[in-house]
Amino acid sequence: MRHARIHGVGGYRPERVVTNEEIIQFIDSSDEWIRQRSGIATRRWAREDETVIDMAEAASRQAMERAGVAPDQIGVVIMATVSHPFQTPAAAPQLAHRMGIPSPAAFDISAACAGYCHAVSLANDMVRVGTADYVLVVGVEKLSDFTDKHDRGSAFIFGDGAGAAVIGVSDFPGIGPTLWGSLGDQADVITQRESWTDLRPTMEDAGRTEAVPWPAFVMQGQTVFRWAVFSMAPVALETVKAAGITPDDLDAFVPHQANMRITDAMIKALKLPEHVPVARDIAETGNTSAASIPLAMSRMLDEGEAPSGGLALQIGFGAGLVYAAQVVVMP
Ligand SMILES: CC(C)(COP(=O)(O)OP(=O)(O)OC[C@H]1O[C@@H](n2cnc3c(N)ncnc32)[C@H](O)[C@@H]1OP(=O)(O)O)[C@@H](O)C(=O)NCCC(=O)NCCS
C-alpha cells in the first residue's frame, strides 16, 4: 500500500472581528465571564453575503498553493460542514468547480466538530489504496447563521471560518491510525433546535405573527464539557500509542478549539510534556467547529510555533456525539 501525508494547509478567517462586548448586548453576561469560562476574547463572523463556499475557496487556494498541487491533480474533494444552508446540493461540487478541479468526486460530510478529522481519515485511506493521488479536504463553518444570539448557553462560543488541507501520495507515512467513534444516544447534547420539517408549518403559515423559529444550534454545555474532558483525553492518548510514539515525541497538540478550559483539562489528563506547543486559536477565532483544527494548525505553522515536518496530535469531537483523532506529520 502507498503512503499519504498532508502536503499543505491553509486557512481563512472572515474580516469582521466580533468582540465579547458585542455579544453581551443580547445576553446577560460579561466580557470577564466569557474569557474565564471559554477563553474567547473575539471571534470572526462572515459577511451576510459570504458563504461557506466562498470561505472554503479562500482556504483551499492557500492550501493548494502551499502544497504545490495543481487543480488537475486533485481526484476527490471532501467538505466537512454542518452550516451549508442547503440540504442539497452539497457544497463540495461547487467548490471544486470554482477551484477549476476537473470533474472530481466531490461530497460533503456531516460530523460536526470532528468533521475535519473524519475527512482526513477518508483521504488517507483513498490515497493509500490508490483511489486518488491527491484529495482536497476542507473544514468550513458559518456558525453565525445558526447561532441564537439570545441564547446564553451558546451565543458567545461560535465563530466562522475555513481550513483546508491537501492530502496526497508520500514517500513516508504521514498520517497515523485514526481512532474514531460515536455515541448516538447522546444526540440531544449538541443539536439543531428544530428539524426542517418541524419548521414547515410555520413557513407555510404566512399569516403567523409570533417570532418565526429558527433551527439554531444549542448545547448542554456542562455535559459536553465533562464528556470532552473525561472521555476524549483517553482517546487522545490511545491515538498517540497507535501511532507508535509517546506524548514526549509530539511537536504540537491541536485539539478542536471547543473551549480553552477543555483544552487545559485535556493537557492535564494527557500529562502533556511542557515542551509541546498547544493550539489556542480559540482566543481570537472562537469555536469554528469543522474548521477549527486546520485553522489552528495553519496558524501555528505560520507563526513558527510548530515545526514543519513535526508530529501533531489532532482530535475533533462534537455533535453526534462523534469523535476522531490521528497523529499527522505537519506539512
Ligand atoms: C458553555 C460553558 C462555557 C458554560 O460554562 P459552565 O461553567 O459549564 O457554566 P454553567 O452552565 O455551569 O453555569 C455556571 C454559572 O454561570 C452562569 N452562566 C451561564 N451562562 C452564562 C453566560 N453566558 N454569561 C454569564 N453567566 C453565565 C450560570 O447561570 C451559572 O450561574 P450560577 O452559578 O449563579 O448558577 C461550558 O459548559 C462549556 O464550554 N461547555 C462546552 C461547550 C463546548 O465546548 N461546546 C462545543 C462543543 S464542540
The ligand as an SDF file (V2000), in Angstrom:
LIG
                    3D

 48 50  0  0  0  0  0  0  0  0999 V2000
  -20.9160   26.7230   27.8950 C   0  0  0  0  0  0  0  0  0  0  0  0
  -19.9270   26.7790   29.0590 C   0  0  0  0  0  0  0  0  0  0  0  0
  -18.8540   27.8030   28.7990 C   0  0  0  0  0  0  0  0  0  0  0  0
  -20.6840   27.1370   30.3130 C   0  0  0  0  0  0  0  0  0  0  0  0
  -19.7800   27.1630   31.4010 O   0  0  0  0  0  0  0  0  0  0  0  0
  -20.1410   26.4110   32.7370 P   0  0  0  0  0  0  0  0  0  0  0  0
  -19.0290   26.6540   33.6520 O   0  0  0  0  0  0  0  0  0  0  0  0
  -20.4780   24.9890   32.4310 O   0  0  0  0  0  0  0  0  0  0  0  0
  -21.4450   27.2130   33.1620 O   0  0  0  0  0  0  0  0  0  0  0  0
  -22.7310   26.6560   33.9040 P   0  0  0  0  0  0  0  0  0  0  0  0
  -23.7670   26.3390   32.8910 O   0  0  0  0  0  0  0  0  0  0  0  0
  -22.3520   25.6010   34.9040 O   0  0  0  0  0  0  0  0  0  0  0  0
  -23.1390   27.9400   34.7070 O   0  0  0  0  0  0  0  0  0  0  0  0
  -22.3040   28.4500   35.7460 C   0  0  0  0  0  0  0  0  0  0  0  0
  -22.8370   29.7950   36.1390 C   0  0  0  0  0  0  0  0  0  0  0  0
  -22.6330   30.7300   35.0700 O   0  0  0  0  0  0  0  0  0  0  0  0
  -23.8840   31.2950   34.6790 C   0  0  0  0  0  0  0  0  0  0  0  0
  -23.8730   31.4530   33.2270 N   0  0  0  0  0  0  0  0  0  0  0  0
  -24.2250   30.5660   32.2740 C   0  0  0  0  0  0  0  0  0  0  0  0
  -24.0680   31.1030   31.0660 N   0  0  0  0  0  0  0  0  0  0  0  0
  -23.6050   32.3390   31.2370 C   0  0  0  0  0  0  0  0  0  0  0  0
  -23.2410   33.3840   30.3840 C   0  0  0  0  0  0  0  0  0  0  0  0
  -23.3040   33.2630   29.0480 N   0  0  0  0  0  0  0  0  0  0  0  0
  -22.7870   34.5330   30.9280 N   0  0  0  0  0  0  0  0  0  0  0  0
  -22.7140   34.6890   32.2580 C   0  0  0  0  0  0  0  0  0  0  0  0
  -23.0490   33.7410   33.1310 N   0  0  0  0  0  0  0  0  0  0  0  0
  -23.4830   32.5800   32.6190 C   0  0  0  0  0  0  0  0  0  0  0  0
  -24.9390   30.3050   35.1380 C   0  0  0  0  0  0  0  0  0  0  0  0
  -26.1630   30.9670   35.3490 O   0  0  0  0  0  0  0  0  0  0  0  0
  -24.3420   29.8040   36.4280 C   0  0  0  0  0  0  0  0  0  0  0  0
  -24.5550   30.7630   37.4420 O   0  0  0  0  0  0  0  0  0  0  0  0
  -24.7830   30.3040   38.9970 P   0  0  0  0  0  0  0  0  0  0  0  0
  -23.5080   29.6480   39.3840 O   0  0  0  0  0  0  0  0  0  0  0  0
  -25.0220   31.6020   39.6680 O   0  0  0  0  0  0  0  0  0  0  0  0
  -25.9450   29.3810   38.9550 O   0  0  0  0  0  0  0  0  0  0  0  0
  -19.2580   25.3980   29.2670 C   0  0  0  0  0  0  0  0  0  0  0  0
  -20.1700   24.4790   29.8060 O   0  0  0  0  0  0  0  0  0  0  0  0
  -18.6770   24.8650   28.0310 C   0  0  0  0  0  0  0  0  0  0  0  0
  -17.8750   25.4870   27.3800 O   0  0  0  0  0  0  0  0  0  0  0  0
  -19.0100   23.6430   27.6610 N   0  0  0  0  0  0  0  0  0  0  0  0
  -18.5290   23.0640   26.4830 C   0  0  0  0  0  0  0  0  0  0  0  0
  -19.2100   23.6830   25.3440 C   0  0  0  0  0  0  0  0  0  0  0  0
  -18.5000   23.3940   24.0620 C   0  0  0  0  0  0  0  0  0  0  0  0
  -17.3230   23.2790   24.0120 O   0  0  0  0  0  0  0  0  0  0  0  0
  -19.2990   23.2500   23.0270 N   0  0  0  0  0  0  0  0  0  0  0  0
  -18.8290   22.9890   21.7630 C   0  0  0  0  0  0  0  0  0  0  0  0
  -18.5530   21.5580   21.6670 C   0  0  0  0  0  0  0  0  0  0  0  0
  -17.9210   21.1740   20.1650 S   0  0  0  0  0  0  0  0  0  0  0  0
  1  2  1  0
  2  3  1  0
  2  4  1  0
  2 36  1  0
  4  5  1  0
  5  6  1  0
  6  7  2  0
  6  8  1  0
  6  9  1  0
  9 10  1  0
 10 11  2  0
 10 12  1  0
 10 13  1  0
 13 14  1  0
 14 15  1  0
 15 16  1  0
 15 30  1  0
 16 17  1  0
 17 18  1  0
 17 28  1  0
 18 19  1  0
 18 27  1  0
 19 20  2  0
 20 21  1  0
 21 22  1  0
 21 27  2  0
 22 23  1  0
 22 24  2  0
 24 25  1  0
 25 26  2  0
 26 27  1  0
 28 29  1  0
 28 30  1  0
 30 31  1  0
 31 32  1  0
 32 33  2  0
 32 34  1  0
 32 35  1  0
 36 37  1  0
 36 38  1  0
 38 39  2  0
 38 40  1  0
 40 41  1  0
 41 42  1  0
 42 43  1  0
 43 44  2  0
 43 45  1  0
 45 46  1  0
 46 47  1  0
 47 48  1  0
M  END
$$$$
